[in-house]
Amino acid sequence: MEHRKTHIRHTVSSGGREIVIEGPVSPELLQHFQMHEELDAFRRPKDQHEALIEIAGLPEGRIIIAREQDTIVGYVTFHYPDEMERWSQGNMPDLIELGAIEVANDYRSLGLGSKMIRTAFEQEQMERYIVFTTEYYWHWDLKSSGLSVWDYRKMMERLMKTVDMVWYATDDPEICSHPANCLMVRIGKDVPLESEEQFDRIRFQQRFMY
């Protein structure tokens, strides 16, 4: 499957700051930037920078960043699901995971998360894909945000709905392990019915629930 990538760039100005939102960015471009020290939700900033460069080099990989000058202050990743997870079953070429979204604490009031996600979907780049995200409460920054589990869940749902991702049911054990966890999905307008049906079989693997 050919993965069409069109680089898009926006500028956000707030309080004297000029933030560039752009992507999908190439590995070469990412190498010119550094990570903000607060981008450590998943791994150390230096290690996360290397992971972003690796994802950007994948045929299906997409990295959208928010940066102030040469410092990355936020990012969103898109890639095929991990081969150890059920979502990789069937090796669907048109099933893409919105894998991670992170914004440095000092920049969280600027709406960068929704701006980055919307950028990824501009110019109908994602219409041939089923895009999904698995939200697990143990990945959420409850301490810094000051939000309860349920308020954070509502915030994530609002964020994903900016690109028309909606809640989907599943019998996946990890998602079912806590009521705040959820699966959110957007099916592009050019996705064939066969892919939708295959995704349904992946979502539900207990016969009585399908």
C-alpha positions, 0 to 999 in steps of 0.5 A: 500500500502506498502511503501518501504524506503531504507536509503541512505547516501552521504557525500559532502565536500566543503570549509572545511565543511562536509555535510551529505545527508541522508534519508529517516530518522526515527523519532528517528534519527531526534530527535538527531539533531537540526535545523539550526536557518535559517530554518524558512521559514514555521515556527519556527525552533523548530516547524519545527523540530517537524513537520519533526519528525511527517512526518517521522513517517507516513507510507508514510512519507519521510524526506531527510536531509542535516546536518553538524554534528548534525545540520540540514541545509536543508530538503525535505519532502514527504507525502500524500497531505493535506486532505483540498486540491483537491489533496487528493480527491480519497485517492490515495495510490500512489500519494505523494506530495513533500511538502517542500524544504528548505536550510539554507542561508549559505549553498545554494551555495552547491547544497544541494537542488538537492542532497537531492531530487535526494537521495529520488529517488535513488534505484527506491524507487519512481517508484510506485508513482506519485510525484507532487509539487505545487509551489506558488510564495508566498512561495519563498524566493525572498528577501534572494535570490535576484531573481525575481519571474520569475527567482525563478520559473526557478530555481525551475523548474531546481531543479525539473527537476533533477529527471525528474519532468515536468510541468503539466497543471491544473485548480486548482484555487490556481495555476491559481491565478498567472502565476508564480505558477505551478504544477510539476509532475513525474510519476514513471514507475510502476504506473498503467494507472488507477492511471494516469487517476485518477490523470488527473481527479483531475488535471482538474475538470472543464469539458470543460478543461478536 
